[in-house]
Amino acid sequence: MRQARREVPQEYLIIPEYPALENITMIRRQFLALPAIALATPALAQSAMAQSDRTIRLVVPVAPGGSQDIVGRLIARHLGPVLGAQIVVENHPGAGSNIGYELVTRARPDGLTLLAGSDSLSINKSLFPRLAFDPVEDFAPIAQATSVPQILVVRADFPAASFADFVTRSRTNPAAVGTPGNGSLSHLLIELVQQATETRWTHAPYRGGALAVNDLLGGSLQGVMINIGAVTQHVQSGRLRGLAVSTGTRTTALPEVPTLIEAGLAGVDVAGWHGLVAPKGTDPATVTRINQAVGQVLNLPEVRERLSALGIDPVDGSPEALAAKMREDAARWAPVIQRIGMQAD
């Protein structure tokens, strides 16, 4: 890790008015001793980096407006004050998020460049086998911030009143089901569902979930599989109906929507995630410091309320837990990607 810049805290630059000359001399000696203290005490140097006025970049690898961008900006807005630093959010969309991912892998591992990561890191490991970097191994996981259920939604006036009805109708009249794109978690989930129910849907990939939802509302699609945050308000308002959520338990935002397990698909428990990762090689002390700060942010009432309104659950986990999840998800989705013969360049 690059050594923290030796900056003198502001409080040492403000010399109060002492009547005695020996007090001024004492303060001067403390001032001159600071560089030696910073060199001898790594913890102090680390604290100086965290509390400095240096800017931290948070790279969001998708376009503005989606849930990953919303959550990334929400965390950044509150994380800056906790770390005592300015955080600037930069959107670098494209190539299945790989443009933003590679940008971060090439950054210095100094804690000043972070990535708003998601479940696509694990998926991209198999989906893009010829990348110049490893989407799982070339990052230092910091914290999983959220757990994001997927949900199958239809228009409120669609004849199928339940997931079972939707499946039955699809056997005689295949449904067109939209997702945020080829290789998205939503896409891989509908592949699992089709295999489990022995049905075939017409997959309609979109460049972003909002476009798919718009076409569903307009009547061009029969269903959409998407992360719950993208449609919570539509379901609550009655414009859309939720047929099933992908997690093992029902969500607090839409408790009336049953799970896929309740619908008879044993073992189908899938959730996406948002979180922070850093370039590989980032000092463990820096990772720990940011992880603890993220935990503080997730406990703020306004943050929890905002996530709850989106139907997203906060998760305060360790770097090791996120590392394990990334590897487990990569192993889970690799055979699905191979089975459907999907591979991107």
KOLNUNU-775556 format. One line per 4 residues: number of its first residue (from 1); for each residue x, y, z of C-alpha. Coordinates in Angstrom, 3 decimals, decimal comma. Layout:
NUM) X:Y:Z ~ ...
***
This chain:
1) 0,000:0,000:0,000 ~ 1,313:3,441:-0,862 ~ 2,432:5,240:2,285 ~ -0,051:7,838:3,475
5) 0,978:11,418:2,766 ~ 2,412:13,051:5,862 ~ -0,097:15,795:6,428 ~ -0,282:17,718:9,681
9) -3,763:17,646:11,250 ~ -5,356:21,057:11,316 ~ -5,549:21,192:15,054 ~ -1,724:21,318:15,234
13) -1,630:24,327:12,952 ~ -3,754:26,411:15,291 ~ -1,586:27,643:18,168 ~ -3,656:29,042:21,015
17) -2,593:32,112:22,934 ~ -0,527:30,942:25,900 ~ 0,848:33,577:28,288 ~ 3,988:31,594:29,039
21) 6,803:31,241:26,516 ~ 7,566:27,697:27,702 ~ 4,085:26,588:26,580 ~ 4,743:27,870:23,060
25) 8,064:26,048:23,047 ~ 6,315:22,836:24,094 ~ 3,800:23,115:21,259 ~ 6,607:23,733:18,766
29) 8,380:20,566:19,924 ~ 5,157:18,562:19,482 ~ 4,760:19,965:15,984 ~ 8,308:18,975:14,962
33) 7,840:15,483:16,375 ~ 4,786:14,677:14,230 ~ 6,588:13,198:11,154 ~ 8,490:10,755:13,353
37) 5,289:9,718:15,118 ~ 3,509:9,108:11,804 ~ 6,356:6,919:10,579 ~ 6,564:4,950:13,795
41) 2,800:4,385:14,104 ~ 1,084:2,762:11,077 ~ -2,325:3,123:12,727 ~ -1,866:6,873:12,940
45) -0,760:7,049:9,320 ~ -3,795:5,002:8,326 ~ -6,089:7,302:10,307 ~ -4,534:10,325:8,641
49) -5,335:8,834:5,221 ~ -8,924:8,119:6,199 ~ -9,482:11,551:7,682 ~ -7,650:13,561:5,012
53) -9,239:15,798:2,438 ~ -8,168:13,494:-0,391 ~ -10,943:12,435:-2,723 ~ -12,167:8,836:-2,948
57) -13,540:7,701:-6,310 ~ -16,504:5,327:-6,264 ~ -16,841:3,726:-9,693 ~ -20,384:2,633:-10,566
61) -20,164:0,296:-13,595 ~ -23,718:0,967:-14,830 ~ -25,647:3,934:-16,151 ~ -27,331:6,321:-13,696
65) -30,830:5,536:-12,487 ~ -30,791:1,805:-11,774 ~ -30,799:0,216:-8,339 ~ -27,037:-0,377:-8,373
69) -26,476:3,321:-9,048 ~ -29,076:4,374:-6,470 ~ -27,571:2,193:-3,744 ~ -24,024:3,199:-4,645
73) -24,851:6,884:-4,385 ~ -26,821:6,373:-1,187 ~ -23,850:4,693:0,469 ~ -21,381:7,255:-0,904
77) -23,411:10,183:0,402 ~ -23,259:8,892:3,970 ~ -19,904:7,096:3,821 ~ -17,959:10,273:3,071
81) -18,721:11,957:6,402 ~ -17,987:8,736:8,322 ~ -14,558:8,427:6,678 ~ -13,945:12,137:6,845
85) -13,348:12,247:3,093 ~ -15,035:13,463:-0,062 ~ -16,444:10,684:-2,249 ~ -17,049:11,328:-5,929
89) -19,295:8,895:-7,804 ~ -18,273:8,118:-11,396 ~ -20,511:6,122:-13,752 ~ -18,584:3,966:-16,239
93) -21,209:1,747:-17,923 ~ -20,730:-0,631:-20,812 ~ -19,626:-4,145:-21,819 ~ -21,689:-5,854:-19,144
97) -20,128:-3,624:-16,451 ~ -16,638:-4,768:-17,437 ~ -15,479:-1,270:-18,409 ~ -15,947:-0,079:-14,841
101) -14,623:-3,330:-13,409 ~ -11,375:-3,206:-15,373 ~ -10,894:0,467:-14,535 ~ -10,845:-0,418:-10,847
105) -8,544:-3,431:-11,262 ~ -5,986:-1,090:-12,856 ~ -6,230:1,528:-10,091 ~ -3,697:1,811:-7,304
109) -4,675:-0,291:-4,279 ~ -4,496:2,697:-1,958 ~ -8,095:2,893:-0,765 ~ -8,817:5,927:-2,926
113) -10,592:3,998:-5,725 ~ -13,545:1,786:-4,848 ~ -16,087:-0,137:-6,908 ~ -19,829:-0,375:-6,377
117) -19,873:-4,104:-7,032 ~ -22,740:-6,506:-7,510 ~ -23,608:-10,123:-8,249 ~ -22,561:-9,613:-11,880
121) -18,923:-9,942:-10,791 ~ -19,478:-13,650:-10,132 ~ -21,568:-14,098:-13,273 ~ -19,069:-12,345:-15,524
125) -16,334:-14,755:-14,487 ~ -17,983:-17,440:-16,669 ~ -19,905:-15,199:-19,056 ~ -16,767:-13,393:-20,266
129) -14,024:-16,040:-20,244 ~ -11,531:-13,930:-22,205 ~ -11,357:-10,907:-19,943 ~ -7,941:-9,456:-19,134
133) -8,810:-9,710:-15,447 ~ -10,619:-12,081:-13,093 ~ -13,899:-10,514:-11,884 ~ -13,751:-12,493:-8,645
137) -10,074:-12,901:-7,784 ~ -8,761:-9,493:-8,868 ~ -10,659:-7,531:-6,245 ~ -10,399:-7,077:-2,501
141) -13,949:-7,539:-1,147 ~ -14,882:-4,910:1,426 ~ -18,548:-5,281:2,327 ~ -21,820:-6,672:1,051
145) -24,219:-3,822:1,709 ~ -27,534:-5,257:0,522 ~ -29,411:-8,395:-0,400 ~ -31,669:-7,905:-3,415
149) -34,514:-10,352:-4,122 ~ -35,619:-10,932:-7,701 ~ -39,327:-10,858:-8,499 ~ -41,540:-12,066:-11,334
153) -44,169:-9,432:-12,104 ~ -47,092:-9,184:-14,539 ~ -49,554:-6,430:-15,333 ~ -52,408:-6,092:-12,884
157) -54,915:-7,138:-15,557 ~ -52,986:-10,247:-16,661 ~ -55,191:-13,380:-16,390 ~ -52,683:-15,379:-14,321
161) -53,367:-14,691:-10,656 ~ -50,487:-16,784:-9,316 ~ -47,123:-18,199:-10,287 ~ -48,720:-21,622:-10,852
165) -51,280:-20,048:-13,213 ~ -48,484:-18,298:-15,118 ~ -46,622:-21,584:-15,580 ~ -49,780:-23,420:-16,701
169) -50,607:-20,755:-19,279 ~ -47,017:-20,801:-20,549 ~ -47,228:-24,478:-21,442 ~ -49,852:-23,745:-24,103
173) -49,064:-20,115:-24,816 ~ -45,352:-19,363:-24,163 ~ -44,927:-16,060:-22,360 ~ -42,503:-13,323:-23,335
177) -40,552:-12,504:-20,189 ~ -38,238:-9,521:-20,071 ~ -35,038:-9,155:-18,051 ~ -32,396:-6,426:-17,692
181) -30,222:-8,247:-20,211 ~ -28,473:-11,422:-21,321 ~ -26,365:-12,807:-18,524 ~ -28,074:-10,789:-15,818
185) -29,015:-12,503:-12,574 ~ -32,661:-12,213:-13,636 ~ -31,896:-14,018:-16,898 ~ -30,073:-16,874:-15,179
189) -32,911:-17,154:-12,660 ~ -35,571:-17,612:-15,326 ~ -33,395:-20,345:-16,828 ~ -33,466:-22,106:-13,455
193) -37,225:-21,619:-13,192 ~ -37,888:-22,933:-16,691 ~ -35,778:-26,010:-16,000 ~ -37,552:-26,640:-12,689
197) -41,049:-26,183:-14,170 ~ -40,301:-27,828:-17,546 ~ -41,606:-24,818:-19,444 ~ -40,166:-22,539:-22,097
201) -40,560:-18,777:-22,094 ~ -39,492:-16,344:-24,749 ~ -36,638:-14,430:-23,191 ~ -36,642:-10,711:-24,017
205) -33,351:-9,116:-22,889 ~ -33,245:-5,340:-22,472 ~ -30,493:-2,792:-21,956 ~ -31,667:-2,036:-18,452
209) -34,620:-3,014:-16,311 ~ -36,544:0,235:-16,732 ~ -37,060:-0,436:-20,445 ~ -38,397:-3,909:-19,737
213) -40,820:-2,574:-17,124 ~ -42,059:0,092:-19,543 ~ -42,815:-2,536:-22,197 ~ -44,566:-4,706:-19,626
217) -46,774:-1,782:-18,618 ~ -47,397:-1,082:-22,302 ~ -48,510:-4,661:-22,981 ~ -45,574:-5,846:-25,120
221) -44,509:-8,451:-22,546 ~ -46,383:-10,930:-20,392 ~ -43,912:-10,811:-17,514 ~ -40,651:-9,372:-16,240
225) -38,090:-10,932:-13,912 ~ -36,152:-8,169:-12,232 ~ -34,669:-7,022:-8,939 ~ -37,407:-6,013:-6,561
229) -36,228:-2,440:-6,125 ~ -37,098:-1,654:-9,737 ~ -40,800:-2,471:-9,359 ~ -41,703:-2,174:-5,676
233) -43,603:1,079:-6,165 ~ -45,445:-0,275:-9,216 ~ -46,620:-3,314:-7,246 ~ -47,606:-1,241:-4,233
237) -49,582:1,137:-6,457 ~ -51,447:-1,764:-8,106 ~ -50,105:-1,254:-11,646 ~ -48,195:-4,549:-11,496
241) -48,775:-7,802:-9,638 ~ -45,976:-9,767:-8,035 ~ -46,208:-13,514:-8,630 ~ -43,143:-14,752:-6,743
245) -39,933:-13,562:-5,134 ~ -36,694:-15,485:-5,414 ~ -35,518:-15,485:-1,801 ~ -36,171:-18,131:0,814
249) -38,476:-15,860:2,805 ~ -40,972:-13,187:1,808 ~ -39,853:-9,585:1,674 ~ -40,900:-6,875:4,105
253) -41,689:-4,439:1,283 ~ -44,081:-6,844:-0,487 ~ -45,094:-9,414:2,138 ~ -48,117:-10,533:0,128
257) -45,917:-11,951:-2,655 ~ -45,060:-15,648:-2,063 ~ -41,626:-17,141:-2,630 ~ -40,662:-19,504:-5,427
261) -40,119:-22,146:-2,760 ~ -43,715:-21,686:-1,594 ~ -44,749:-22,083:-5,229 ~ -43,154:-25,527:-5,267
265) -39,625:-24,831:-6,543 ~ -37,614:-26,429:-3,755 ~ -34,117:-25,047:-3,305 ~ -34,568:-21,979:-5,495
269) -33,249:-19,291:-3,159 ~ -31,539:-16,532:-5,125 ~ -30,643:-12,977:-4,186 ~ -28,505:-10,367:-5,808
273) -26,342:-7,978:-3,850 ~ -24,751:-4,556:-3,854 ~ -21,551:-3,758:-2,050 ~ -18,060:-2,332:-2,168
277) -14,836:-3,878:-3,402 ~ -11,375:-2,427:-3,966 ~ -8,439:-3,312:-6,215 ~ -6,588:-6,479:-5,291
281) -3,705:-5,747:-2,962 ~ -5,463:-3,057:-0,954 ~ -4,079:-3,021:2,585 ~ -6,219:-5,139:4,966
285) -6,281:-2,269:7,475 ~ -7,860:-0,035:4,836 ~ -10,390:-2,737:3,949 ~ -11,310:-3,145:7,621
289) -11,652:0,590:8,130 ~ -14,028:0,996:5,168 ~ -15,967:-2,140:6,122 ~ -16,608:-0,726:9,584
293) -17,652:2,598:8,071 ~ -20,128:0,851:5,751 ~ -21,587:-0,887:8,794 ~ -22,160:2,486:10,432
297) -23,835:3,802:7,281 ~ -26,183:0,816:7,054 ~ -27,347:1,447:10,625 ~ -28,426:5,006:9,876
301) -32,251:5,250:10,043 ~ -32,511:7,253:6,807 ~ -30,450:4,667:4,922 ~ -32,483:1,742:6,237
305) -35,725:3,548:5,411 ~ -34,593:4,237:1,849 ~ -33,519:0,642:1,268 ~ -36,732:-0,662:2,820
309) -38,788:1,506:0,479 ~ -37,012:-0,198:-2,414 ~ -37,605:-3,658:-0,961 ~ -33,867:-4,127:-0,435
313) -32,465:-5,580:2,781 ~ -29,292:-4,126:4,357 ~ -26,495:-6,602:5,046 ~ -23,645:-5,812:7,413
317) -21,088:-8,508:6,639 ~ -17,351:-9,026:6,787 ~ -14,911:-8,856:3,856 ~ -14,377:-12,590:4,253
321) -18,122:-13,269:3,961 ~ -18,340:-11,296:0,730 ~ -15,285:-13,071:-0,680 ~ -16,905:-16,433:0,056
325) -20,209:-15,345:-1,501 ~ -18,513:-14,157:-4,685 ~ -16,765:-17,501:-5,111 ~ -19,885:-19,530:-4,242
329) -22,016:-17,567:-6,727 ~ -19,395:-17,996:-9,437 ~ -19,486:-21,766:-8,899 ~ -23,308:-21,777:-8,858
333) -23,827:-19,903:-12,119 ~ -21,002:-21,408:-14,175 ~ -22,916:-24,628:-15,055 ~ -26,089:-22,669:-15,853
337) -24,195:-20,449:-18,280 ~ -22,543:-23,508:-19,799 ~ -25,846:-25,379:-20,128 ~ -27,571:-22,627:-22,061
341) -24,475:-22,107:-24,195 ~ -24,189:-18,418:-23,443 ~ -20,812:-16,744:-23,789 ~ -19,915:-13,138:-24,426
345) -16,739:-11,748:-25,957
***
